[in-house]
Amino acid sequence: MQSIRYLLMVLLLAASCFFSATAQVSDSFYRALPDSLRPANRLALSSLEKINLLRKLNVSFANHYQAELSLIVHDLQQAMQQEPSQRKTVLYALAIANYYEVVLDYHKALHYCEQAVHYAAGNSSLNKESAKAYLSMATYYAVWFKEDSALNFLYKGMSVAGEPVDNDLALVANNAYLLIYTRLLLYKQALHYTNECLRLLPATARWNDDFTFFMMDKAYLFMQLYKEEKLAPYADSSYRLLHQVIDAKKQQSRLWYMQCFFMLGKLQYLQGRYDNAIRYFDSSLMPAYTHFGFVPNEAKLYRGLCLYALGKPEGIVTLKQLKLYEKSFEQLQLQNQVLYLHAKSHGYWRDALQYYEAFSRYSDSIAFITQRGKIFESEKKYNAVQKEAHIAILQRDNLKARAGRVKIIVAGVLVVLLLVIIILLLYRYNKKQQMQRRADGEKLADELLAMEQQLETERLQQQQQRETEMARQRETISANIHDEVSSGLAALRFLISDLKRNAHSQETREVLQDVEDETNNVYLQSRNFIHQLSTHDTPECYDVTALLHTLSLRFGKDSSTRITVTMDEAEIMRRLDMQQHAEIYRVLKEAVTNSLKHSGATEIHVVLLVRENETYFEVRDNGKGMNNSKKNGMGISTIYNRIKTLNGNVFIETNQKGQMVSGSFPLEKNQTQGQ
């Protein structure tokens, strides 16, 4: 018996010839396609749509629409000659090969698989496509009973595929093993690969052509195992699978029932139920199947064997007329065995010798195949043992290497942990130092504020004392001026008035009038002066040099934050007025306070110099600088505004090495205001 798949493919091809003659090709072709394969434009398929269509064909569709598909194949064959892309060329070749495989033209399929391997050579990104081509070639050689070539290409395909193998390649590889083991009559091993093929099929493929082929293969293998071992469970499993196919493929009964009826008849024949077997064989040979142009010779062979077993002469006539495939050794052996026994029983010695020689030849062929299968299985087991031994060696080496790597990793982990601990300790120490510096800065800022408050208190006390003394002196001066000058001026006014009344001439009276007016003016001015002298307020006084001296003394070399001062004390005291003293006093105090509180500096240098008509100032520290939020804070804005009132400029530079607040302002207030 030939492979079930081969027989069914031939049947489907013949059936398609009958059905396609009456089909409306274009419309039915489009409607028969699943949604995932329908082209966007049925009149102009893209190359990708053609490739997908050919790679996902099933047998019934391919043979039913062979005319349209042949045109698509022709288009891809032309495109292959002009395609510059290596990948697309390989995909074209594999799609065409798949088409020829589906329509059972294995020689053309083999040619395009060889083309795919040729075009994919040297490109590792096309290894999967090369593996698919090699595995398909292994399947073709298995169909042609060339097991050595099939195994060669199978090993090539698996080698190129590498690890891990995806489901599509695994399915093709297991199918090749299935055919090889079936050809070598190793049915139990073939059954294992049949189950693997069914397992690898997706759930959506249930009862499609591939699934049905594997189910028929499984039923055939159970039947062959029953033939060899005569165990009833094998026959029961074969019956069950065949009835499942019949129930599932009702819509395609004309294509599938013939093979199911044939296999049911063969099971009945093997169990000695010849009458039942003949009925099944007759069902498989119904005239409806002759429309497909296919004559199942194997069914006729077993029908003739049943007739001979029942003693009916037409059985021998059928066996003599039957022409079987030259590679179907099992069927040829049965045919010649029965013809030999019949010729021998009737004394046809010449024919008997001829039939016996043929029977012996085919028996030897089967025995050779059986021995070859055993050798192949032994070699495979030996290779498996060798591979396991090699794997064990590799595992031992890997364990040693892994142990070494583990030691290195453990040492590395310990080093990393040690480094992490050191980093954490350093980080903690650095954080602690930063917090200490921040606390020191805040403490120093508080001390600076307290010092400023103390200076301010002392200044206010001194100012109050000066003002009290000056007020007392003003009151004394104003009282003396009031008592001496005002009374004298009042007496002078009365004297002038008396002289004016006693004057004889008009001219004298006018002169005295002028003297009287002038005396009144002097009197009023003296009263105003006395009033101003008694009520005048003394403005606030700020001494920036005193501030800088105090800072340098308080934050000297013994302090955690050292402040050094460079200034022109004499020039500052001589040339800066009270407002300039006050503003630069507040600017320098604010800049130093910012450095103490925010920068974490250990050194602050303050510069205040007078050069020609400009006063220059600078506060520089070695801290961490300021971020953008602090650069735009209230303190910095105050510095800008105070220097702006003096028509000066302010510059602020900050980075990770520290910050510097510097600027200048003119000594003369009427100079042009800076930026």
Summary of the structure (lengths in Angstrom):
residues: 675
radius of gyration: 58.6
end to end distance: 105.9
largest distance: 206.4
contacts: 2026
relative contact order: 0.04
helix: 76%
strand: 6%
